[in-house]
Amino acid sequence: MSKHSATMFAALASLAIVATLVEQASAQAVPAARPSAPVTVANPPTAPALTSSVDDSGRIAYQNSIRRTDCNFFICEVGFPTVPADHRLVVQHISVFAIYSTTVSRTSVQTSDISASGSEGPGTAFFSPIAGNQSAVDQPVLLYSDAGEAIVVGLFSDGVISELSITITGYLLDCTVGPCAPIAH
């Protein structure tokens, strides 16, 4: 037998042994248990299973932009419309652009949630970079505002603000489609 033939014989013999072992192992394997009847999962309306869906019919895309040219002070605030009844506003992004009529070296953006009674709820704050007599920032956030409340965004600086544009984006939740759980504070 030539060297080549001996190598081929050894390879085929090894393959035959491996195939035999695999066949024996699969014959001894326990088959997976399968239900003999359909499975029913209870999901009562009093305690429904929690689910989440980005394309859920209760989500309504939201975007609102407000531009002010009447600030002429170191502070300029923008109040967005009140959240409609049976809804919750979830703000995910804020963009701010400002032009100053004086030299500016510091700016910050602050948000708050104003209730129907005028009390101020939690918000967020961040800095806005400055370039010459302008500042701009595009910031991811996560703010919640319930029915009857409104989001207020303010720009604070050490220079006089002559023009301010603010855009908020996110979504409205329709609390009649699925209940809006209370926000933990």
Backbone hydrogen bonds, N-H to C=O, Kabsch-Sander energy under -0.5 kcal/mol:
donor,donor_aa,acceptor,acceptor_aa,energy
6,A,2,S,-2.2
7,T,3,K,-1.9
8,M,4,H,-2.1
9,F,5,S,-2.4
10,A,6,A,-2.1
11,A,7,T,-2.2
12,L,8,M,-2.5
13,A,9,F,-2.4
14,S,10,A,-2.3
15,L,11,A,-2.2
16,A,12,L,-2.2
17,I,13,A,-2.0
18,V,14,S,-2.3
19,A,15,L,-2.4
20,T,16,A,-2.0
21,L,17,I,-2.2
22,V,18,V,-2.4
23,E,19,A,-2.3
24,Q,20,T,-2.2
25,A,21,L,-2.3
26,S,22,V,-2.3
27,A,23,E,-1.6
28,Q,24,Q,-1.3
29,A,25,A,-0.8
42,A,40,T,-0.5
47,A,44,P,-0.9
56,D,53,S,-1.3
59,R,56,D,-2.0
60,I,172,L,-2.7
62,Y,170,G,-2.2
64,N,168,I,-2.2
66,I,166,I,-2.7
68,R,164,L,-3.4
72,N,161,I,-1.8
73,F,161,I,-0.7
76,C,155,L,-2.1
78,V,153,V,-2.8
80,F,78,V,-0.5
80,F,151,I,-2.8
83,V,149,E,-3.3
87,H,84,P,-1.1
88,R,173,L,-1.6
89,L,145,S,-3.4
90,V,88,R,-0.5
90,V,171,Y,-3.0
91,V,89,L,-0.6
91,V,143,L,-2.5
92,Q,90,V,-0.5
92,Q,169,T,-2.8
93,H,169,T,-1.7
94,I,139,Q,-2.6
95,S,167,T,-2.6
96,V,137,V,-2.9
97,F,165,S,-2.4
98,A,135,S,-2.8
99,I,163,E,-2.3
100,Y,133,N,-3.0
101,S,160,V,-2.4
102,T,160,V,-0.7
108,S,156,F,-2.5
109,V,126,F,-3.7
110,Q,154,G,-2.6
111,T,124,T,-3.0
112,S,152,V,-2.0
113,D,121,G,-0.5
114,I,112,S,-0.6
114,I,150,A,-3.2
115,S,113,D,-0.5
115,S,119,S,-2.8
118,G,115,S,-1.7
121,G,113,D,-3.8
126,F,109,V,-2.3
128,S,107,T,-1.1
131,A,134,Q,-3.3
134,Q,131,A,-1.3
135,S,98,A,-2.1
136,A,129,P,-1.4
137,V,96,V,-2.3
139,Q,94,I,-3.3
141,V,92,Q,-1.9
143,L,91,V,-2.1
145,S,89,L,-2.1
147,A,87,H,-1.0
148,G,83,V,-2.7
149,E,146,D,-2.3
150,A,114,I,-2.3
152,V,112,S,-2.5
153,V,78,V,-2.6
154,G,110,Q,-3.3
155,L,76,C,-2.9
156,F,108,S,-2.9
157,S,74,F,-2.2
158,D,106,R,-1.4
161,I,73,F,-3.0
162,S,99,I,-2.6
162,S,160,V,-0.5
163,E,99,I,-1.8
164,L,68,R,-2.8
165,S,97,F,-2.8
166,I,66,I,-2.7
167,T,95,S,-2.4
168,I,64,N,-2.5
169,T,93,H,-2.1
170,G,62,Y,-2.4
171,Y,90,V,-2.2
172,L,60,I,-3.2
173,L,88,R,-3.1
174,D,58,G,-2.7
174,D,172,L,-0.5
175,C,86,D,-2.3
175,C,173,L,-0.9
176,T,86,D,-0.5
177,V,174,D,-1.1
178,G,174,D,-1.1
181,A,179,P,-0.7
184,A,182,P,-0.5
